[in-house]
Each structure stands twice: as structure tokens, then as C-alpha cells.
């Protein structure tokens, strides 16, 4: 297989607990299935449990498990806070300062080890990281194409359109979006999807239903990543 240039995507969400990690791991799974050396990265994570003499975050663990390249945890997740709250508040409580320059350094190190880096944001697109910057600033500094995860529930059209506008305002390309069903009983599900498709300026990559076991492989079966323009044609075989 010929060598490929390094690439990255930034996974953003319309809110917190919307399925960013599930979609990020699905993308990592699809990349690995196509022979691409891919690594996940979660620059900032809030909420950790003490196990095996160390603090662990579940999202970080899932990204590690789905990655086909192993990278040092200090680069993959440079900022881990114990309290499951807004990252700038959790960091302040622990006397930490989330520095975008350090995240960029870590991303460069991870990029040197993998063909693709899948960078998952924290919370929604504009969650504060410290008193000066937020996750939108981080995405802009990384200068990566964005994949938007839209949680399908009441109110998601407004959230998705506003997030897409915020992404565009930062000069970032919206490479695609994935619908992730949060409320399986959402009224007018098909109509909501149609409305989103007409208002979001990027291709719909897939719609992930409520999964009894939400694994990377199960989610990937509902997504077609082949239209992602940030990667040369032919990387993704027709697995979906």
C-alpha cells in the first residue's frame, strides 16, 4: 500500500453527551478496517475514576481501544480532570491551566506517529477551556476539517444550525455530519433528518440508531465515511 499523507479530523458535537466518542471510535474502526494507521486524541477530558493506581476517563479509554496506533497517554490526552463538569471549572479546581499551545504540540507528536488523527472535542463546540479561550479556539488553532455529531432529539435543528454557523465563522470546513439518535421516540424523525440535510452545508454521513450495545463497529455499520473530502479517494473501501 503506498504511503499516505498525514491527516486529521476534529469531531465536534451539538452538545455534551451527544455521541462524539461513539462516532470518533466508529471512524477509527473504519480507518483501521481499511488498513490506515489511525490514532484517537482527546485533548481535554472531564470526569475520571481511580483504577489501577491511576485516573481513567471512559471516553479516552474507548478512543485508545479503537486506535490502531498506540501513542503515549500524555500526548493522546494532555488534560484530564477528575470532576465531570465544564473543563475550565474542573481545571481551575485542580489548579490546572488548559494551554492550547501545549495541545498543538501534542497533536504534532501524535500526527508524526499515525496516518490519521481523530481529535475529539469536549462538550459542545464553544465550551470554555480557560478564561480566555474555548473549544472553538482550539479547533481553529488545529485548523482541521470538522465532523459534526448531531444528537437527534427535540431542539436539535436549532443546535445543529447554530453550531454549523459557528464552525463556518472560524473559517473551518464542515467535512460532514452524523446523526446520532438520542431520543428514539422523537416525533417526525424523518422530517427532522430531511430538515437538517437541507440546512447543513455538508454531506450526511449516516444515521446511527439507538444501539443496544453502542460499540465502534456497530456504529460504523451505519456510517459511510467515503465522502469525506479531507482524505484521498480510495481510502475507505465499500464496507458500509
HELIX and SHEET records of a PDB file:
HELIX    1   1 UNK A   20  UNK A   33  1                                  14    
HELIX    2   2 UNK A   58  UNK A   66  1                                   9    
HELIX    3   3 UNK A   73  UNK A   76  1                                   4    
HELIX    4   4 UNK A   87  UNK A   93  1                                   7    
HELIX    5   5 UNK A  100  UNK A  111  1                                  12    
HELIX    6   6 UNK A  135  UNK A  142  1                                   8    
HELIX    7   7 UNK A  156  UNK A  169  1                                  14    
HELIX    8   8 UNK A  189  UNK A  199  1                                  11    
HELIX    9   9 UNK A  216  UNK A  220  1                                   5    
HELIX   10  10 UNK A  225  UNK A  227  5                                   3    
SHEET    1   A 6 UNK A  38  UNK A  41  0                                        
SHEET    2   A 6 UNK A 116  UNK A 120  1                                        
SHEET    3   A 6 UNK A   7  UNK A  13  1                                        
SHEET    4   A 6 UNK A 145  UNK A 152  1                                        
SHEET    5   A 6 UNK A 174  UNK A 181  1                                        
SHEET    6   A 6 UNK A 204  UNK A 208  1                                        
SHEET    1   B 2 UNK A  44  UNK A  46  0                                        
SHEET    2   B 2 UNK A  79  UNK A  81  1                                        
SHEET    1   C 2 UNK A  49  UNK A  51  0                                        
SHEET    2   C 2 UNK A  54  UNK A  56 -1                                        
END                                                                             
